[in-house]
């Protein structure tokens, strides 16, 4: 879950915009922490490439925009288990909309320290988050749950199942959390390396036979079968399941 969003001036560490979904940090201390990290990366590591940092159960994701002799630092703070690709896309959209909405001279040559002019950007944030959160309607989600329930009564080989996006975002799932996290990391890694779509993947894992079936360019159906399930049987069930989901959501 996204907890905080920061927009800062990179050279000075001044906080320009802040959006809180959970008040888990002191804002001033956190902005100072982020500024110190950025300064360390630039001065010690001699690079301005700052992508993400994991701290315990949490993760900071960064986007940096060079503006004349300064930089704008966009940072998003979330749970470590949240989908990295989805969050990265949302943060990039936040950066793009911010840069298009405001005169960049207000942030460089003519910057007066007055940040109230940027408060209206919260509407853009809300729109970006709302658009990202609602991939399927509540009615369709209920229909999906019915199909999942039917799947589990259809075959004794089926252990658990899920519907994910191609980037690993969870739509519906009854998979155990550790298995789900392993699948999400797999999909995130594939996506970041340029493999943007899973078509068909079935493998024997330590926890059973895992089948991933691409529904379209957006979604993947996932079924975990018992270890003794024949691959051919798993494929047949997976394709039938995927076809039913495709008719509902595509």
C-alpha positions in Angstrom: 0.0 0.0 0.0 1.3 3.5 -0.9 1.9 5.5 2.3 3.5 8.8 1.2 4.5 10.8 -1.9 7.2 13.4 -1.9 8.3 16.0 -4.4 11.5 17.8 -3.5 14.2 20.1 -4.9 17.3 17.9 -5.3 20.0 20.6 -4.6 18.5 22.0 -1.5 16.2 19.2 -0.2 13.3 21.7 0.1 9.9 19.9 0.2 7.7 21.2 -2.6 4.7 18.8 -2.3 3.7 16.1 0.1 0.8 13.6 0.1 0.2 11.3 3.0 -2.0 8.2 3.0 -0.6 7.0 6.3 1.0 9.3 8.9 3.9 6.9 9.6 6.7 9.5 9.5 7.7 12.9 10.6 7.6 14.8 7.3 10.5 17.1 7.9 12.8 14.3 9.1 11.8 12.1 6.2 12.5 14.8 3.6 15.8 15.4 5.2 16.6 11.7 5.1 15.7 11.6 1.4 17.8 14.6 0.6 20.7 13.1 2.5 20.4 9.9 0.5 20.3 11.8 -2.8 23.3 13.9 -1.8 25.3 10.8 -0.8 24.5 9.1 -4.1 25.7 12.2 -6.1 28.8 13.1 -4.1 30.1 9.7 -3.0 28.9 7.4 -5.7 29.3 10.0 -8.4 26.0 9.2 -10.0 22.5 10.7 -10.1 20.9 7.3 -10.7 18.7 6.6 -7.7 16.0 4.0 -8.4 14.7 2.4 -5.2 15.8 1.6 -1.6 14.3 -1.1 0.6 14.2 -0.5 4.3 12.9 -3.4 6.4 9.3 -4.0 5.3 9.1 -0.8 3.2 10.4 0.6 0.0 11.2 4.0 -1.4 10.9 4.4 -5.2 12.6 7.4 -6.9 12.3 9.4 -10.1 14.6 12.3 -10.8 14.2 15.1 -13.4 17.1 17.4 -14.3 16.0 21.0 -14.6 18.8 23.4 -15.5 21.3 23.3 -12.7 18.9 21.6 -10.3 16.9 18.4 -10.0 13.4 17.5 -8.9 13.2 14.4 -6.8 10.0 12.4 -6.9 9.7 9.8 -4.2 7.0 7.2 -3.3 7.0 5.3 -0.1 5.1 1.9 0.1 5.1 -1.6 1.5 8.0 -3.7 0.1 5.5 -6.3 -1.1 3.6 -3.8 -3.3 4.0 -4.2 -7.1 7.2 -2.4 -8.1 6.3 -2.1 -11.8 2.8 -0.7 -11.0 4.2 1.8 -8.5 7.0 2.8 -10.9 4.4 3.6 -13.6 2.3 5.6 -11.2 5.3 7.6 -10.0 6.4 8.4 -13.6 2.9 9.6 -14.4 3.0 11.8 -11.3 6.3 13.2 -12.5 5.0 13.8 -16.0 1.8 15.5 -14.9 3.7 17.7 -12.4 6.1 18.9 -15.1 3.3 19.6 -17.5 1.2 21.4 -15.0 3.6 23.9 -13.7 6.0 26.5 -15.1 9.5 25.1 -14.4 10.8 28.6 -13.9 8.8 28.6 -10.7 11.1 25.9 -9.5 14.5 27.3 -10.7 15.2 30.9 -11.5 12.0 32.4 -10.0 11.7 30.0 -7.1 10.6 32.0 -4.0 10.0 29.2 -1.5 6.3 29.5 -1.6 4.8 26.0 -2.1 1.1 26.8 -1.7 0.9 27.2 -5.5 1.6 23.5 -5.8 -1.2 22.3 -3.4 -3.7 21.9 -6.3 -1.6 19.1 -7.6 -3.3 16.8 -5.1 -6.2 16.5 -7.5 -3.8 15.0 -10.1 -2.5 12.6 -7.6 -6.0 11.4 -6.6 -6.9 10.9 -10.3 -3.7 8.9 -11.0 -4.3 6.7 -7.9 -8.0 6.2 -8.7 -7.3 5.2 -12.3 -4.6 2.7 -11.2 -6.7 1.1 -8.4 -9.8 0.2 -10.4 -8.8 -2.4 -13.0 -12.1 -4.3 -12.8 -15.4 -3.3 -11.4 -16.8 -4.7 -8.2 -19.5 -6.6 -10.1 -16.9 -8.3 -12.3 -14.8 -9.1 -9.3 -17.8 -10.9 -7.7 -18.3 -12.9 -10.9 -14.6 -13.7 -10.9 -14.9 -15.1 -7.3 -17.7 -17.4 -8.4 -15.5 -18.8 -11.2 -12.7 -19.3 -8.8 -15.0 -21.2 -6.4 -16.2 -23.4 -9.3 -12.6 -24.2 -10.2 -11.8 -25.5 -6.8 -14.8 -27.9 -6.9 -14.0 -29.0 -10.4 -10.7 -30.8 -9.8 -9.1 -32.3 -6.7 -5.7 -31.4 -8.1 -6.4 -27.6 -7.7 -4.9 -26.1 -4.5 -5.2 -22.4 -5.0 -5.6 -19.8 -7.8 -5.3 -16.1 -8.7 -5.9 -13.5 -11.3 -2.9 -11.1 -11.7 -1.9 -8.4 -14.2 1.0 -9.1 -16.5 3.2 -6.9 -14.2 2.2 -8.9 -11.1 -0.5 -6.8 -9.6 -3.1 -8.9 -7.7 -6.7 -8.7 -8.8 -8.1 -11.8 -7.0 -6.1 -14.4 -5.1 -6.4 -17.2 -2.6 -2.7 -18.2 -2.9 -0.6 -18.4 0.2 1.3 -15.1 0.7 4.8 -16.5 0.3 3.8 -18.2 -3.0 2.1 -15.1 -4.2 5.1 -13.0 -3.4 7.4 -15.4 -5.3 5.2 -15.2 -8.4 5.0 -11.4 -8.2 8.8 -11.1 -8.0 9.1 -13.4 -11.0 6.7 -11.3 -13.0 8.3 -8.0 -11.9 11.7 -9.3 -12.9 10.5 -10.4 -16.3 8.8 -7.1 -16.9 11.8 -5.0 -15.9 14.0 -7.1 -18.2 11.8 -6.5 -21.2 9.6 -9.6 -21.1 6.3 -7.8 -21.0 3.9 -10.7 -21.5 3.5 -14.2 -20.2 1.7 -16.5 -22.7 2.0 -19.9 -21.1 4.2 -21.2 -18.3 3.9 -24.4 -16.3 6.5 -25.7 -13.9 7.1 -28.1 -11.0 8.0 -26.1 -7.9 8.7 -27.2 -4.4 5.1 -26.2 -3.4 3.4 -27.9 -6.4 2.7 -27.6 -10.1 2.4 -23.9 -11.0 0.6 -22.8 -14.1 0.6 -19.3 -15.5 -1.7 -18.6 -18.5 -1.7 -15.3 -20.3 -5.3 -14.1 -20.9 -4.4 -11.0 -22.9 -1.8 -8.3 -22.8 -3.1 -7.2 -19.4 -4.0 -10.3 -17.3 -2.6 -13.7 -16.2 -4.5 -16.6 -14.7 -2.6 -18.6 -12.1 -3.4 -22.1 -10.7 -1.4 -24.0 -8.2 -1.9 -27.8 -8.5 -0.8 -30.6 -6.2 2.6 -32.0 -7.0 1.2 -35.2 -8.4 -0.9 -33.4 -11.0 0.1 -34.5 -14.6 1.3 -31.5 -16.7 -1.2 -32.3 -19.4 -4.1 -32.3 -17.0 -2.9 -29.0 -15.5 -2.7 -27.4 -19.0 -6.2 -28.5 -20.0 -7.7 -27.1 -16.7 -5.6 -23.9 -17.0 -6.8 -23.2 -20.6 -10.4 -23.8 -19.7 -10.1 -21.5 -16.7 -8.3 -18.8 -18.7 -10.9 -18.9 -21.4 -13.7 -18.4 -18.9 -11.9 -15.5 -17.4 -11.2 -14.0 -20.8 -14.9 -13.9 -21.7 -15.7 -12.1 -18.5 -13.0 -9.4 -18.3 -12.0 -8.8 -22.0 
